[in-house]
């Protein structure tokens, strides 16, 4: 999606990768030690050509078998030392880099939890998932291999070239001939590969999103027989990603061909020129052997530049993608103001400010056009302490948006909301959300037990008694009949349960903590009439001790509330009891007409409830 794409213009791979330093700093000693060990191992390898020179010009030329065996022993010891040092390097980096990856993943997860709902509305989940998995794996691989070996290979090339120039400077200049063309090729390659690498990683995120949505929506896909169209969409994205990966491969093949061919030609030219000098007596055979052995020793460091640069560019784009999320501003934390916090204030609030109070609240979604009308416009509404207020309105009128403002799932554009006289922006979010419990029309359950899902709405000290009470209020005793009772795992998204069962568990989660304020978004929409009646009867006891805002579409739900607020065109246009609004407001009567006609028994029960309220 377009909101997740970052430009690669004027980007700096080094600048991007330097942002990893705070994570690398705690393990820097082991990483620096590993780099030093790798450089030492590489330098040990460069001593081997010098031993060869000594052997050829000494024991071999003098036909000294003992000297040859001694030289062979030196070579064996140097080879073993090089192998052991490289093994030590790998051991040194394994544990700290796993720690770095784990810390970055944990920080990303924590940050995602603190980002506002508006952020998650904009970003595809697959893009976030790929940043926490594929991108972090690329970063770990970069820190483990390319980062170290860009340094090691650079030192190896410099030391090797210095050794060759000392052996014979004319042959050394021949070897250095391809340096400028190789450097130019690397600069061009870096810019082009960065663009393609970023595109490929974004496409992986898009593909992850499609897979995730297809798995979660498998019932819809099967129910409508859309598996072929979904498969075609997946193949198109796969084909696009394949094309991008092939372009990456072509770029890598091009630079590899140039980096491999030019040094090989230079080594061949040095071999011919050196052989002529040996034949003329201007150069010893041992020197030529040492020179060519050194050239071959630095051939791999030179040839590896291509894929090391490629991995570095992929790591740079992965770093950019990671920090695109980490740079997003989290939900602002409210200042702690002692007695101003309604969760801890010992003072009794003034009656006119108690309960939930909306003061000229206006809300516009952050990504909405500036010239578009606000979703909610100057909302003034007062829900008195212990009162239940039903919120009614046509589809799209902003009911769900209004309920999301109370626990600050969205930030209001202007105006203010107070709970018992305290502005919600002055209450720390953790305290606010401990005060306000919510239940949404579309319930979300997690891959955990029934008990864990319900007790998520209570503090850590809640136990079996609170769980049983909440299940009873929500008429969710079916949980006790599950295979492992309330310890039964409900599965991903709770899809192993029916819609009504999920909704009842979500309602139980909302009431388990006996919250002071309760926000319910049409919590009974998936229930049959008999279960709904039982839940309503139990809810009335809960609502008697709390201040509640309830989104309702049916008269049966409306009758749970003491008063009703009609939301129309983003504004509260009427407030009153259910029967008052039926008599005096045509829009409200129209909204309720779907069930109000022929509802004799409902009217009776409603009037009885209304009479009880008159005497309260």
N, C-alpha and C positions, 0 to 999 in steps of 0.2 A: 504494500500500500504506500501511497506517495508520502505519507507523513513519516515513514521510517527511512526514507532515502536521504542520504547525505551526499553532498557534492564532493568530488575528489579534486576539484580545482584548487590550486595553491595549497594543497595538502602537504604535510611534511611527515614522512614515515617515522623519522627520528623523534620529532616532537610528539607524535601520537604515542610511540612506544615509551617515551619518558614518563608518561602518566602511570605506567605500571610500577614506578619506583616505590610508592608507599607500600605496595604489597610485597615487593622484593626486598625492601630494606631489612625486615626482621631476619631474613635468611641470607643476607648479603655475604656474611663471613664464609659460609659453606660454598656459596656460588663463586665467590672470588677465589677461594682455595681450589675449587674444581677447575676454574679457568687457568690458574697458575699451573696445576698439575698437567692439564692438557697441553699447555705451551711447553712445559718441560718435556713431556712425552714426544712432542713434535720435534723439539730440538735434539732429543736423543736420536730420533730417526735420521736427522741430518748429519750426525756424527758417523753413521755407517759409511757414506761415501769416502770420508777421510780415512777410515780404516782400510777400505778397499784400495785407496791410493797407496797407503803404506805397504799393503800386501803385494800389489803389482810391482811397485818400484823396488821393493825390498826382497822378501822371501821368494816371491815368484821369479823375479829377475835373477836372483842369486841361487835359485834352485835349492832353497832351504826348506825341507819338509817340516821341520819342527816349527819354523816361523809361520808356515802356512796353517798348521794346526792351531797355533796360538792365535793367529788372526781369525780363524774360524770360531774359536772359543769367544773371542771378543765380540764377533758378530752375533753369536747366539745369545750372549749376555745382554747385548744392546737390544736385541729383538724382544727378549723376555721382559726387560725393563720397560720398553715402550708399551708392550701389551698390558703389563700390570698397572702402569700409570693410567692408561686409558680406562681400564676396569675400575680403578679407584675413582676416577672422575665420574663415571656413571653412578657408582654407589653414593658419592657425595651429593649428587643433584636429585636423586630419586625421591627421597623423603621431603626435602624442603619444597620442591616444586609441586608435589601432591598437596602440601599444606597451602601453598599460594593459590592453587586452583580451588581448593575447598573454601578458603577465606573469601575469594572473589565471588564464588557461587553463593555463599551465605550472605554476603553483603548485598548482592543483587536481589536475592529473595526478600531480605529485610526491607530493602528500598522499595520493592514492588508493593509490599504490604502498606507502606506509608504514602504511596502516591495516590493522588485523588482519583475518584471514580471517573472523572472526565478524561484522565489519561488512558485508563483501561478501555474507555469507550472508543478512543481513537486508534488504539494499537491492536493489531491482530495477535492473538495468543501464540500462534506459531512463530511469529517474529521474536517474541519474548522468549519462547522456549528455545529457539535456535541460539540465541545469545547466551543462555545459561548452560548450553550443552556443547554444540559444535564449536562456537567461537572460543569458549574457555579451553576446550581441548586443543585448538590451534595455538592458543597462547602458551599453554603448558609445553607443547612440543617446541615452540619457538625458544622459550627460555631454556629448555633442556638441550637443544642441539644448535640451531642456527645462531643464536646469540653468542654462544661460546665459540663456535667454530668460525664465525666471521672474524673474531679476534685471533683465534689460534691460527687460522689459515693466513690471515694478514701477516702475523709475525713469522710464520713459516716461509712465506714468499719473500719477505724482506731479508730474513737471515739467509735463506737459500740463494737469493740473488747476490747478496754480499759475499758469500762463500765462492760463488762462481766468478765474480769479478776479481776476487783475490787469486783464484786459480789461473784465469786468463781473461783480461779485460776485453779483448777483442771478441772472444766467443760470448762473453757476458752481454756485450752490446747487441749481438745477434739475437740472443734470447730475449732481450728487452724490446726488440723491434715491435712486436704486436701489442705492447702495453697500451699505446694511445688508442688504436682502433677498438680494443677490448673495453676500455673505459667509456668511450663514446657509446658503444653498443649497450653497456650496462645502464647508462643514464637514460637512453631512449626506452629501453626495456622496462625500467622501473616505473616510468610514467604510464606507459600503456598497460602494463600488467596490473597496476594499482586499480585502474578503472574496471578492468574485467574481473578482478578478484572481488571487488566490492559488489559488482552486479551478481556474481555467482552466489555470494553469501546471502544477499537479499533474496535471491530466487530460492535458495534452500529454505529460508524462513517462510516464503509463500507456499512452498510445497508442504512444509510441516503443518501450516495452517489448514490446508486442504485435507491432509490425512487426519488431523485431529477432528475437524468438523465432520468428516465422513464417518469416523468411528462413533462420535457422540450422536450424530444424526442418523445412525444406521436404520432405525425404525422408520423414519420418514423416507429414506432412500428405498428401502424394501417395500414400504407400504404403497408408494407411488410408482414402483418399478423403474426408478431412475438410476439404477446401478450402471447402465451403459453410458448414460450422459455424464455421470460422475467419473466413470473410467476414462471417457474421452477428455474431460477437463484435466484429469490427472496426467494423462499421456501428453497433453499439450504442454503443461508445465514441465513435465519431465523432459520433453523434447527441447524446450527452450533452455532448460538447465544444461542438458547435454551439449547443445550448441555452444553455450558459454564456456563449458569445461573444455570443449574441443578447441575453442579459440585460445584458452589459456595454454593448452598443450602445444598449439602451433607457435605461440610466442616463446614458450619455454624451449621448444625444439629449435627455433631460429637462433636464440642466444646461445644455446648449448652447442649448435653446429659451429658458430663463429668462435666461441671461447675454446672449443676443442681443436678446431682446424688450425687456427693461427699459431698457437703454441707448438702443435705437432710439426708444422712446417718449419718453425724456428729451430726446433730441436734437430730436425733433419738437416737443415743448413749448417747448424753448429757441428753436427757429426761429420759432414763432408769436409768443412773447413778444418776441423780438428784433426781428422785423419791425414789431410795434406800436410799439416804442421808436424805431426808425428813422423811422417815419412821424410820430411825435410830435416828432422832433428831439432826443430824449434820448440817442440813440446814433448814431454815424456808420456809414455803410454798410461802410466798411473794417474797423471794429471787429467788426461782425457777421460779415463774411466770414472774418476771422481767427479769430474765436471758433468758428464752425462748422467751419472747416478743421481747427482743433486738435482739436475733438471727433471729427471723422471720422478724424484721424490716430491718436487713442488708441482708436478703436473696435476695431481689430484686436487690440491688446494685451489689451483687456478680453475680447473674444470668444474669444481663444486660451486663456484661463485654464482652460476646461473640459478640453481635450485635453492641455494641459500638466500639469494635476493628474492626469489619467488615466495619462499616461506616467510621471509621477513615482511613482504608486502601483504601477504594474507594475514599475518599477525597484526600488522598496523591497521588494516581494515577491521579486523575482529576487535581490536582495542577501541577504535572509533565507535563501532556498533555497541560495544559494552557501555562506553561512557555516554553515548546518546541517551541511554536510559538512566544512568546514574546522575547525569547532569539535570534531569528533570526535577523541578522543585517539588518537594514533598508537601504534604498538608502542613500548613503553618501551625505551630504549637502555641496555645494560648498562654499568656503569662499567669503565673501563680499569684493570686491576690488574697490569699488567706480567707478572711470571712466573706469576701466577694464570691467565693465559689459556693454555689448552692448545694453542693454535695456535702460541704462541711460547715456551712454557716450555722451558728447557734441561734441566730436571730430569726424570728418569725417574719416572713415577708408581708408587705402590705397587701390587703385583700384585693385591691384593684390591680396589683401586679402578679398575684399568685397564679399558679397554673401555667399553661402555655399561652404566650401572647405574641402574635404576629403584628409588628408595627410597620405599616407601609412597606411591606416586603416586595421587592421587585427582583426577578431572576431572569437572566438571559444565558443560554448555553455559551460557553467560551468560544466555540467555533461557529456560532451563528453569525450571519451577516449583520453588520452594525446598523443597517437601515431597516432590519426586520423587527416586527413588534416583539416585545419580551414574552416569554412563556407565561410568566406570572407578573401581574402589574398592580403594584400598590395594594397588596393583600393586608387587610386589617381584620384580625380574628382573635377572639379571646376564649380560651377553653378554661373554665374555672376549675379550681382544685377539686378532685374527685369526680369531675364531670366527664362524660363520654360524648364526643362530638363526631357525628357521621359526616363524611365529606362526599358529596354527590355531584356528579357532572357528566357531561357527554364524553364519549371516547375522544382522547386527545386534548381534553380541557386543562390538563396539568396536575391532576390529582396525585399521581405517583411522584411527580417532581416535587410537589409541595411537601409530601411526607418525607422525602429524602433530605429536605433542608433541616429538619429538626435534629437528626443525629450528625449533621454536617457532612453527609455524603457528597453534597454539592455546596459550594459557597454562594451565599446570596449576593446579588449585584448591588443592591442598596436596601436601606431599611435595617431592621434588626428583629431578632427573635429572642424572647426571654423565657426562662424557666424559673418560676417562683421569683421573678424580679431580676434575675441575673442574666445578662447577655450571654448567649451561648458561645460567643467568640472569646469570652473571658474565662471559660471553663476549659481546662485541659481535655483534650479529646478522649483520653482514657476514662476520665471521670464522667464526661458527658455521656459516653456510650455505656457506662455502667448505670447511669440514671435512666437512659432511654432504651427500651427494648423494641425491636422491630420484627415484623413478620411480613414477608413479601408474597405477592400473588403467585409468583413462580418460585417455589421453594427450592433451595439448593442444599443438598446433603453431601457429605464428604465420605470418602472411602474409609469409614471407621465404624465402630459399633453404634447401635441405636442409642445407647446410653451416652456415649461420648458426643454424639451429634446434639442430643437434647441438652446435656449439661454444659455445652459450649456457651449457653446463654446465662450461666450462673457463675459465681466466683469459685475459686479452687476448692473451697471447703464444702461445697454442696455434695450431697451423697444420695443414697438410695431413697431416703424419705422425700427429698425435694423432687427427685426424678419420678417417683410414683405419683406424687401430687400433680405434677405437670402433665403426665400422661393421662391422668384421670380428667383433668380440666379439658384437655384437647380430645377426649374420647379416643385415645390412642392405645387402649389396653391391648389391642391386637399385638403389640410389641412383645407382651409376655408369652404369646402363643407361638412366636417364631422359634426356629430350631434351637437356638441358644439363648432364647429370651432377649433381654435388653443387651446382651453381649453379642448378638448376631451382627455380622458385618453386612452393611446395606449395599456395598458395591459402589462403583463409580457413579456419581450424580444421583445415587439412590434409585437407579432405574429398575432395580429388582423389586421395588414396591410400586403400588398403584399411585396415581396422581393424588387421590384423596388421602392415602396413607402418608405420602410425603408432606402434604399440606398440614396434616394434623401434627406430624412430628415438628414441623417448622413452627407451628403455633405453640406447641409444648416448649420449644426452645425459647420462645419469646416470653412466656409467663413463668418459667422455672425459677427465675431470679427474683420474683415478686417486685418488679420494677416500679419506680415512682411514676414514670411516664411510659405509655405504651402507644406505639404507632403500628397499626395493622392495615396492610394494603390488600383489601378484599380477601381476607384470610379463609373464607369459607366457600369460595367459588367452585371448588372441585368436589364438594360434598353432596351426597344425596339428601333429600329433604328430612328424612328421619335422623340421620347422623347430625345434620346441621342443627336441628331442633335441640338435640342433646348437648351439642357443643355450646349453643347459645345459652342454654340454661346454666351450664357450668361457668361460662364466661361472665354471666351477670354477677356472680359472686366475686370474681376477680376484678371486674370493672368497678365494683363498689369501693374498692380500696386504691384505685389508681386514677390518674388523669390520662384519658385516651383520645387519640385521633384515629378514626376508622374510615377507610375508604370503602364505600358500599355501592352496590349496583342493584340490590334487591331489597324490597320492603322488609323482608324478614331480618336482614342484617341491619337495616336502618333502625329497626325497633330496639336494637341493643343499646342505642345511644339515647342520651337525654335530649340533645338538640341536633339539628341538621344544618349544615352550611352548604349552599349551592354554589359551585364554581362554574363560571361561564365566561368564555372569552378571556381567560386568565385573571378574572376578578371574582371576588365573593359578591354575589348579587342578592343573596337572601339568606337569612338565618332565622330559624324557628324550630318548633317541633314538627314531627312528621305530618301530623294532621293539619297544623296551621298552614304549612307550605302546600299541602294538597288542596286546601281551600283557596289560598290566595295567590299561588304562583303557577301560571300555566306551564312554564318550562319544566318545573319540578313534577307537576302532575303528569306531563307527557313522559318524562323519564321513568316514572314509577308505573305508568299505565300497562307495561308489559305483564305485570303480575297483580296490579290492583283490581282489575276487573274480575268479578266473580270470585273474589277472595273473601268470602263471608267469614270463614273461620279465622282467617288471618286478621280481619278487621276486629273481630271480637277479642282475640288475644292482644292485639295492639291497643285497643281501647282500655282493656284491663290493665295493661302495663302503663298506659298513659295515666290512668287514674291513680295507680300506685305512686307514680312520680309526683302527682299533684299533692299527695299527702306526705311526701317525704320531707 
